[in-house]
Amino acid sequence: MKKALSGYFGLLIWLLAVSFNLHAQFKLEKIPFRIDSHIHLYDTNREGSSTFLDPVKHEKIYYPHLIPEFLKVAVPSGVNYAIVIEASKRREDNFWAMNVVNESTNLLAFIANLDPRDPHYISDLDVLSKNKKFRGIRIRPITKIDLSDQSVINKLGELAKRKLVLELGPNEGPIEAIETIARKYPQMNIVIDHMAGGKIQNNETVPDDWNKRLEKLAALPNVYCKVSALFDLSGQSPAPIDATYYRPFIDRVVHAFEPDRILFGSNWTLSEMYGTYGNLIGMYDQYLEKKKGISVSKFYAENAIKAYGLKIKE
């Protein structure tokens, strides 16, 4: 009996030692703060402001998601700050977002949704630019836009003049137009959302030409890519929470853009349709624990600061 107990406790001690060593081996670098570069805030009680959501399809998240709701899930996960991306296509909602962001020191910046073809485009830029938290626009217009249109390209120069950022959806293009814009305005950072158009489908990464798209975008030194919306792009609901599932997918973006031009983003609240914020951050942490050559600080904070030109007072 004593021998059995001795063997049992010996095994227990060995398992604890192995667990401790593994934890120490893969312990993440401690950093003072983390920045989620892609969240959405909205108030479903404001008539017409949340039309990008379907009340039935998005029933789970179809209620006001404002600063308290974000901080409730983010802070316990170690995320201190965020950048708000305006999802509404209504012009007036950009100014609503500005006022909301101004209410919190945890919200570092906001990206408006302005259409360069709109007659109010330049005047809206002038008004928004007076706010230090305004850092650029994401083009998500009501009617499809041709980025190769020379008049549109010229209007984007207004962003460069103001040292603002151009943000583009994951499948925005054509790719030749993005190349033209990036080369014409080399001092203007361009941020491509959500893995630049890739996704997981039937455990395979699609589309087939995604690697070529990554290579072309990454060849432009002022273009960044968000490692974001991974739960949304997982092809499963609920989304897997083990980083092993996403590792080949993320690796392709990291390989193309290298560690200095990738940004962490959640796509909250839409990410909540597929899993919790805490599990999403846990998955990112798992990935980083076993990925050599990526600075945790750069992934979670420094690259966002550089891409968006942020200033943080700690």
Beta strands, then each sheet from edge to edge (+ up, - down):
strand 1: 35-39
strand 2: 81-85
strand 3: 107-112
strand 4: 134-138
strand 5: 165-168
strand 6: 190-192
strand 7: 199-201
strand 8: 204-206
strand 9: 223-227
strand 10: 262-264
sheet 1: 1+ 2+ 3+ 4+ 5+ 6+ 9+ 10+
sheet 2: 7+ 8-
end
